Amino acid sequence: MADPAILIPSGLAKLHPQLETSIKSIAGAIQALQKKAAGASNGGVASSLAAQVQALQAQLQALQAQVNGIDSAGGTTFTAGQSLPAYCAVYEVAPGVLALADSTELATCVPLAGLTRAVAAAGQSVSLARNGEDVSNPLWNWTPRQPVYLGVLGGLSQVLPLSGYPLVVGWAVSSTALRVGVSGAGGDGPHTLAYQQQSPATSWLIDHDLNRFPSVTILDSSGGEVEADVVYLSAASLQINFAYALSGRAFLN
C-alpha cells in the first residue's frame, strides 16, 4: 500500500490546528499499521490490520473532504461588491461582500478581510488570502523581512503612509511574495498599526484609536529594536518616552 498523503492548504493549519492534528494522527496510524501488515506472516493478523487501515483511510478521506470544503477564511464565501483588482486589500462592506480598503478611511480598515488573489468583477466570487497565507506576484519588488502597509484604494506599499490609518497587512517573505497578517472574520489576532516618527524626539505621542492597550515594538531609524517607557494615556492613545531623542517606527499590536 502507498503511504497516505494529504495536503492542507496554506494557512488552513494555522486557522484550524485541531484539524491538522487529527489528520497527522490518523495518517501516522495508517503508516504504522501498513508496516505491520507488510511484515505479518499470519494471514489472519494481516487481514485484521488491513481492515483497520481501511477504517482509518475512511476517516482520513472524511477529513480530506473537510479540508476541501473549508477555505482559509473559515468556510465563508465572499462576493465582490465592486470591481476588485488582483492583490489588493479588501474589507467586508456587508457580510460576505468585499470592497476596497483605504488607509484614509478608518471604517474600511478595521478589520481587513484579506488580499484578493485574482481580479473579480462586481457580483463575482472572490479568491481571498487570509492570515498566515503567502501571496506571490511577479511584479512586486519588496524588500524582504519588512512590513507591507495598506495604501489608498486597496493598494500596498512598503512606504509607511504619513497620514490616514497606516495598517500593516503583511510582511515580505521575498521580493515577490508576502505573508498576509491581517485580522478579521477567521483571523487569529489583532491587526498591527504602524507609526512613524520622522524627526528625533524624546517623546512620541501616538493617537491610535484601537480601543485597547496594544503591545508596542519600537525600531529606530536604522531598524534596530529599542527599549523605551510606554505610557498608556487611554485606550486610544499612548506616549513613548526615551532617554534621548530619536526617530523611527513603532508597531502597535
N, C-alpha and C positions, 0 to 999 in steps of 0.2 A: 504494500500500500504506500502511496505517496504521503509525505508528511503534510499535515494540514496547513493551509495558508489562508490568512485573512488580512485584508487591507483596511485599516482605519483611516478615513480621510483626514488630511492635515487639519489640525485644530480640534477635531472631534474628541480625541483622547483627553485634551485639556478641559473641554467643556463637559465631558461625560466620563470621568475617571472610573466610575463603577462599571460601566460597560466595557471599558478597556480591560479592567481587572478580570471580569468574567470571561472575556474572550481568551485572554492569556492563560487563565487557569484551565479552561476546557481544552484549549489547543495543546497545552503541556501534558494533560492527562491522556489525550489521544496518542500523542507521540510515545509516551511511556508504555501504553497498552500495545501499540503496534510493535514495539521492540520485543515485548514479552511474547506476543503471538508469533512473531517470526522465529523466536528461539524455542518455542514449545514443541516438545516431542509427542506429547499426549494429544490425540485428536480432540477429545472432549474439552480439554483445557483451552486449546486453540479456538474451538468454536465458541466457547463462553467468552473468551477475550474479544473475539471478533464481534460478538453481539454487543458487548459493552462499547466497543469502538463505534459501532453503528448508532447506538443510542446517543453517544456524545457528539457524533457528527451531526445528528439531527438537531441537537441543541445549538451546535455551532452554526448550522445553517439558519436557524431561527434568529440568532444574534446577528448574522450577516444581513438578514432581511431588515433588522432594526437599523443597522448601520446604513444600509441603502436608503432607508426611509427617513433618516434623520440628517438634515444638513447641519452645518456648523452654527447655524442660527437657532438651533434647538427645535427644528421642525417647522418653523414659520415660513410661509410662502409670502414673498414680497412682490409688489407690483409697482411699476414706475408711475408716479403721479405727474411726471413731466418728462420731457426728453432728457435722458441721462447719458453723459459721455462715459467711456470706459475709464477706470482708475480715478474716480472722483469720490469724495466723501459725501455721505448722504445721511439724512435723519428721517425719522418717521413723522410725516406731517399728519398722518392719521394711522390707526392700527393697520400694519401691513402695507402701508402706502409710503413710498420713498420720494424725497425731494432733495435738491442740492443743499448741503450745509454751507454756511457762510460765516467766516470769522468776525464779520461786522454785525451779525445778528445773533445775540445770545440765545434766543429761542430756538435757533436751528442747530446749535452746537451741543447742547446738553440734554439728553445724551445723544451721541452719534450712534448710528446703526452699524456703520462699517464702510467699506470701499467697494465700489462696483468693479466687477471683473470684465464686463463687456458693455457695449452700447445697448441701451434699452429705450425704445420709443414709449411714449405715454400709453399706459394700459398693458404693456408687456410685462412678463415676469422678469425679475432681476436676479442675476447671479451675484451673490454678495460675499465678500470676505470679512470674517469677523475676528475677534480676539484670538491671538496665537497663530493665525494663518499667515503664510508667506505669499506675497503677491509679486509677480515679476512683470516688468515692462522693458523691452529692449531699448526704448527711447529715453528711459531715465538715466540720470548721471549723478547718483547720490554719492555723498561722502560716507563710507561705511562706518557703522557704530555711532552715528549721530542721529538726533531726533528729526522727524519729519512733521511739519506743522500744517494745520488747516489754514487755507487761504480763502480768497473770495470765490463764490460760486463753485464750491466743491474742490477747488484747486489745492495742490500740495506743493510745499516748498520747504527747503531747509534753511531759509532765511526767516528768522523769527519776526513775526509781524510786530510793529511798534505801536499799533492801535488795535482796537477791537478785542477779541477774545482768543488769545494765542494758544490754541489747544494742540497738544501732541497727539497725532493719530497713529504713530508707529515709529519704528527705528530701522534705519537702513542696515540690512544684513550684507549687502553687496552694492555695487554701483547701479545695478538694475533690479534690485529686489528690496522689499521692506517687509517687516513683520508687523502686522496690524496690532495696535494696542489701544483700543477704544473701549468704552463701556456702553451699556445699553441692554436691551432685551437679549438675554442669552450671554451677556458679558460676564466677566468674572472679577470686576473690581472697579474702583473709582477711576475716572479719567484723570489725566495729568495736564495741569495748566502750566505754561511756561511764562516766566517774567524776565525781561532783560533790563539791566541797569547799565546805561551807556556811559555815564560819567562817574568817576570814582566818588564814593560816599561812604561814611562810617555807618549810616543807617539807610536801609531800603524799606520804604513803606509800600505795601502791596495790598491793593483792594482786589479781591478775587471773586467775591460773590458766590463762593462754593457752598455756603450754608453748612459748613462743617469746619473742623480744625485739622487741616491736612498736614501730612508729614512733608518735610522740606529738604530737598537736596540742593546744595549750592556749589556752583562751579565758577572759578574766577575766569578772567578773560583769556587765559591760556588753556582752559579746560580742566584744570586741577580742582579736585574737591576740597571745599573749605569748611571748617567748623566755625559756627557762629551762634550767637544767642538769639533764639526765635521767641518773640513775644506775641501771643495771640491777643489782639485787641478786641476781636469779636469773631463770630462765625463767618464773617465776610471780609475780614482784613487782618493783616499781621504785619509785624515790623521785625526786620533782621538787623541786629546790631553787631558791628565788627570792631576789633581793636584798632584797626587802621582803615583808611579809605581804600576801597577797591571797586572795580566794575566787574560785571559778569552776568550769569544767569541763575535763576532759581527755578526749580521744578517742584510744583505743589501737587501732591498725590493724595 
